[in-house]
Amino acid sequence: MSESQLHRSDEKVAVVTGAGQGIGYAIAAALAPRGVRVVVTDRNPETGAAAAKELGCAFLPLDVSDPLAVTATANEVVRRFGHVDILVNNAGIAHEDAALDVTDEVWNRILSVDLTGTFVACREFGRHFVRQRSGSIVNISSIAAFIGSNPEYHVAYDVAKAGVAQMARSLAVEWAQYGVRVNAVAPGRTRTPILDTVGMDDPERMTQWIEQIPMRRLLEADEIASAVAFIALDGSAVTGQTLLVDGGQIAQ
């Protein structure tokens, strides 16, 4: 990054975790054209750097399950740009297994990324938001926070995604006095690499999924990204909410 790109206080600065592909990439792509300086983070340096190059964004490698790395990333963003305005907690992993087969290792790994990683990012970026008395956080939850997963089972993922939605509500109440908004977006089944791991290549399962959605189709990543961009940038009075973007599945 050149010196001329540093400390541009006239533009909002957004950090999107897990933005190397899928929904995270789409979110970064939605924010960048709106005058936002986007910092792509991803635990995979090659994927993340390639995404950032395509989008014309900055890149920082980050594994959100490493608290020290999260703290360092928050501080580095502020050092480079002078401030940070938006955090999108998108990084997440999934694991499909019946509850009786979920090992302690799997449970702890899912929660360390999807739940604890999200909280640590909220806390460490929140320090800067509270200090500057402004900021917007969007946690990526899931419809799995509201329903039991079917036909696949992933209880650890479901619990983690319910947790990040509640986290948004709790932090919204606590930090409203500092001008900090905290919300969540809960996508339905969306065409992403993570969905590929749990059944995109299974025609029978795909049929089951689509039959559960009133719109009778999977969602696209840019549809989730549009909702995130609205909440992050335009929803100035929206805080403590979880916006379902699910093709009507939960409304049934």
C-alpha positions as CSV (number, residue, x, y, z in Angstrom):
1,M,0.0,0.0,0.0
2,S,1.4,3.4,-1.0
3,E,1.8,6.3,1.5
4,S,-0.9,8.2,-0.4
5,Q,-3.4,5.5,0.5
6,L,-2.8,5.9,4.2
7,H,-4.7,8.0,6.7
8,R,-7.5,9.1,4.3
9,S,-9.9,10.4,7.0
10,D,-12.5,11.5,4.4
11,E,-13.5,7.9,3.7
12,K,-15.0,5.2,5.9
13,V,-12.7,2.2,6.6
14,A,-14.3,-1.3,6.8
15,V,-12.7,-4.6,7.9
16,V,-14.3,-7.8,6.5
17,T,-13.1,-11.0,8.0
18,G,-13.1,-14.2,6.0
19,A,-13.3,-12.1,2.8
20,G,-11.2,-14.3,0.5
21,Q,-14.3,-16.0,-1.0
22,G,-18.0,-16.5,-0.8
23,I,-20.2,-14.1,1.2
24,G,-17.2,-12.2,2.7
25,Y,-15.8,-11.5,-0.8
26,A,-19.2,-10.3,-1.9
27,I,-19.5,-8.0,1.1
28,A,-16.1,-6.4,0.4
29,A,-17.2,-6.0,-3.3
30,A,-20.4,-4.3,-2.2
31,L,-18.7,-1.9,0.2
32,A,-15.8,-0.8,-2.0
33,P,-17.8,1.0,-4.7
34,R,-19.5,3.1,-2.1
35,G,-16.5,5.0,-1.2
36,V,-15.4,2.7,1.6
37,R,-11.8,1.7,2.1
38,V,-12.1,-2.0,2.6
39,V,-9.5,-4.2,4.4
40,V,-9.9,-7.8,3.4
41,T,-8.8,-10.3,6.0
42,D,-8.6,-14.1,5.6
43,R,-6.7,-16.9,7.3
44,N,-5.6,-18.2,3.8
45,P,-2.9,-15.7,2.7
46,E,-3.1,-16.7,-1.0
47,T,-6.9,-16.6,-1.2
48,G,-7.2,-13.4,0.7
49,A,-4.4,-11.5,-1.2
50,A,-5.9,-12.6,-4.5
51,A,-9.3,-11.3,-3.5
52,A,-7.9,-8.0,-2.3
53,K,-6.0,-7.5,-5.5
54,E,-9.2,-8.2,-7.6
55,L,-11.1,-5.7,-5.5
56,G,-8.4,-3.1,-5.2
57,C,-8.5,-3.4,-1.4
58,A,-5.9,-3.8,1.3
59,F,-5.2,-7.2,2.7
60,L,-4.2,-8.5,6.2
61,P,-3.9,-12.2,7.0
62,L,-6.0,-13.1,10.0
63,D,-7.1,-16.2,11.8
64,V,-9.9,-15.0,14.1
65,S,-9.4,-17.9,16.5
66,D,-6.1,-16.2,17.5
67,P,-6.9,-13.4,19.9
68,L,-3.5,-11.8,19.7
69,A,-3.7,-11.7,16.0
70,V,-7.1,-10.0,16.2
71,T,-5.8,-7.4,18.5
72,A,-2.8,-6.8,16.2
73,T,-5.0,-6.5,13.2
74,A,-7.3,-3.9,14.8
75,N,-4.3,-1.8,15.8
76,E,-2.7,-2.2,12.4
77,V,-5.8,-1.0,10.6
78,V,-6.0,2.1,12.8
79,R,-2.2,2.7,12.3
80,R,-2.6,2.6,8.5
81,F,-5.8,4.5,8.1
82,G,-6.0,6.6,11.3
83,H,-9.5,5.2,12.2
84,V,-11.8,2.3,11.5
85,D,-15.6,2.6,11.0
86,I,-17.1,-0.8,10.1
87,L,-16.4,-4.3,11.2
88,V,-18.1,-7.3,9.4
89,N,-17.6,-10.5,11.3
90,N,-18.0,-13.0,8.5
91,A,-15.2,-15.5,9.1
92,G,-16.7,-18.9,10.0
93,I,-16.4,-22.7,9.6
94,A,-18.9,-25.5,9.6
95,H,-18.9,-29.2,10.4
96,E,-21.7,-31.6,9.7
97,D,-22.2,-34.5,12.1
98,A,-24.9,-36.0,14.3
99,A,-24.7,-34.6,17.8
100,L,-23.6,-37.9,19.4
101,D,-20.7,-38.0,17.0
102,V,-19.4,-34.4,17.6
103,T,-16.1,-34.6,19.4
104,D,-14.8,-32.1,21.9
105,E,-12.2,-31.1,19.4
106,V,-14.8,-30.3,16.7
107,W,-17.0,-28.5,19.2
108,N,-14.2,-26.3,20.5
109,R,-12.9,-25.6,17.0
110,I,-16.2,-24.4,15.6
111,L,-16.9,-22.2,18.6
112,S,-13.4,-20.8,18.7
113,V,-13.8,-19.4,15.2
114,D,-17.6,-18.8,14.8
115,L,-18.4,-17.6,18.3
116,T,-15.3,-16.7,20.3
117,G,-13.5,-15.3,17.3
118,T,-16.5,-13.0,16.6
119,F,-16.6,-11.8,20.2
120,V,-12.8,-11.1,20.3
121,A,-13.1,-9.1,17.0
122,C,-16.0,-7.1,18.4
123,R,-14.1,-6.5,21.6
124,E,-10.8,-5.4,20.0
125,F,-12.3,-3.3,17.2
126,G,-14.9,-2.1,19.7
127,R,-12.1,-0.5,21.8
128,H,-11.5,1.8,18.9
129,F,-15.2,2.4,18.1
130,V,-15.9,3.3,21.7
131,R,-12.9,5.6,21.9
132,Q,-13.9,7.5,18.7
133,R,-17.6,7.3,19.7
134,S,-18.8,5.9,16.4
135,G,-18.7,2.6,14.6
136,S,-20.9,-0.1,13.0
137,I,-20.5,-3.9,13.5
138,V,-22.3,-6.5,11.5
139,N,-22.1,-10.2,12.6
140,I,-22.9,-12.8,10.1
141,S,-25.3,-15.2,11.7
142,S,-27.4,-17.8,9.9
143,I,-31.0,-19.1,9.7
144,A,-29.4,-22.1,11.6
145,A,-29.6,-19.8,14.6
146,F,-33.4,-20.0,14.4
147,I,-34.2,-23.6,13.3
148,G,-32.9,-27.1,13.7
149,S,-30.8,-27.9,10.7
150,N,-32.4,-30.4,8.4
151,P,-31.6,-32.6,6.5
152,E,-28.0,-32.1,7.6
153,Y,-27.0,-31.7,11.3
154,H,-24.4,-29.3,12.7
155,V,-25.3,-28.5,16.3
156,A,-22.0,-26.7,17.0
157,Y,-22.5,-24.3,14.1
158,D,-26.1,-23.7,15.0
159,V,-25.2,-22.8,18.6
160,A,-22.4,-20.5,17.5
161,K,-24.6,-18.6,15.0
162,A,-27.3,-18.2,17.6
163,G,-24.6,-16.8,19.9
164,V,-23.4,-14.1,17.4
165,A,-27.0,-12.9,16.9
166,Q,-27.5,-12.6,20.7
167,M,-24.1,-11.0,20.9
168,A,-25.2,-8.3,18.5
169,R,-28.2,-7.5,20.7
170,S,-26.2,-7.4,23.9
171,L,-23.5,-5.2,22.5
172,A,-26.0,-2.9,20.8
173,V,-27.5,-2.1,24.2
174,E,-24.2,-1.7,25.9
175,W,-22.5,0.4,23.2
176,A,-25.4,2.6,22.0
177,Q,-24.2,5.3,24.4
178,Y,-21.0,5.5,22.5
179,G,-22.6,5.9,19.1
180,V,-21.7,2.3,18.1
181,R,-24.3,0.2,16.3
182,V,-24.2,-3.6,16.4
183,N,-26.4,-5.8,14.2
184,A,-26.4,-9.3,12.6
185,V,-27.5,-10.6,9.2
186,A,-28.7,-14.2,9.1
187,P,-28.4,-15.7,5.6
188,G,-30.4,-18.6,4.4
189,R,-28.9,-21.2,2.1
190,T,-26.5,-19.3,-0.1
191,R,-24.3,-20.5,-3.0
192,T,-20.9,-20.4,-1.4
193,P,-17.8,-22.7,-1.1
194,I,-18.9,-23.6,2.5
195,L,-22.2,-24.9,1.2
196,D,-20.3,-27.0,-1.3
197,T,-19.0,-29.0,1.7
198,V,-22.4,-30.0,2.9
199,G,-24.3,-31.0,-0.1
200,M,-24.2,-28.9,-3.3
201,D,-23.2,-31.9,-5.3
202,D,-26.1,-34.0,-3.9
203,P,-29.2,-33.6,-6.1
204,E,-31.6,-35.1,-3.5
205,R,-30.3,-32.8,-0.8
206,M,-30.5,-29.8,-3.1
207,T,-34.1,-30.6,-3.9
208,Q,-34.9,-30.8,-0.1
209,W,-33.2,-27.4,0.5
210,I,-35.0,-25.6,-2.3
211,E,-38.4,-27.0,-1.3
212,Q,-37.9,-25.5,2.2
213,I,-37.5,-22.0,0.6
214,P,-40.7,-20.2,-0.5
215,M,-38.8,-18.4,-3.3
216,R,-37.7,-21.9,-4.5
217,R,-34.1,-21.0,-5.1
218,L,-30.8,-20.7,-3.2
219,L,-29.7,-17.2,-2.4
220,E,-26.7,-15.5,-4.0
221,A,-23.8,-14.1,-2.1
222,D,-24.3,-10.6,-3.4
223,E,-27.9,-10.6,-2.0
224,I,-26.5,-11.1,1.4
225,A,-23.8,-8.4,0.8
226,S,-26.5,-5.9,-0.2
227,A,-28.2,-6.4,3.2
228,V,-24.9,-6.0,5.0
229,A,-24.0,-2.8,3.2
230,F,-27.4,-1.3,4.0
231,I,-27.0,-2.0,7.7
232,A,-23.4,-1.0,7.9
233,L,-23.8,2.3,6.0
234,D,-27.4,3.4,5.8
235,G,-29.2,2.0,8.7
236,S,-28.3,4.9,11.1
237,A,-31.1,4.0,13.6
238,V,-30.8,0.3,13.2
239,T,-29.1,-1.5,16.1
240,G,-29.6,-4.7,18.0
241,Q,-31.3,-6.3,15.1
242,T,-30.9,-9.6,13.2
243,L,-31.9,-9.2,9.5
244,L,-33.0,-12.5,8.0
245,V,-32.1,-12.8,4.3
246,D,-33.5,-16.3,3.6
247,G,-36.0,-16.3,0.7
248,G,-38.8,-16.5,3.2
249,Q,-37.8,-19.7,4.9
250,I,-38.3,-18.6,8.5
251,A,-41.6,-16.9,7.7
252,Q,-43.4,-20.2,7.0
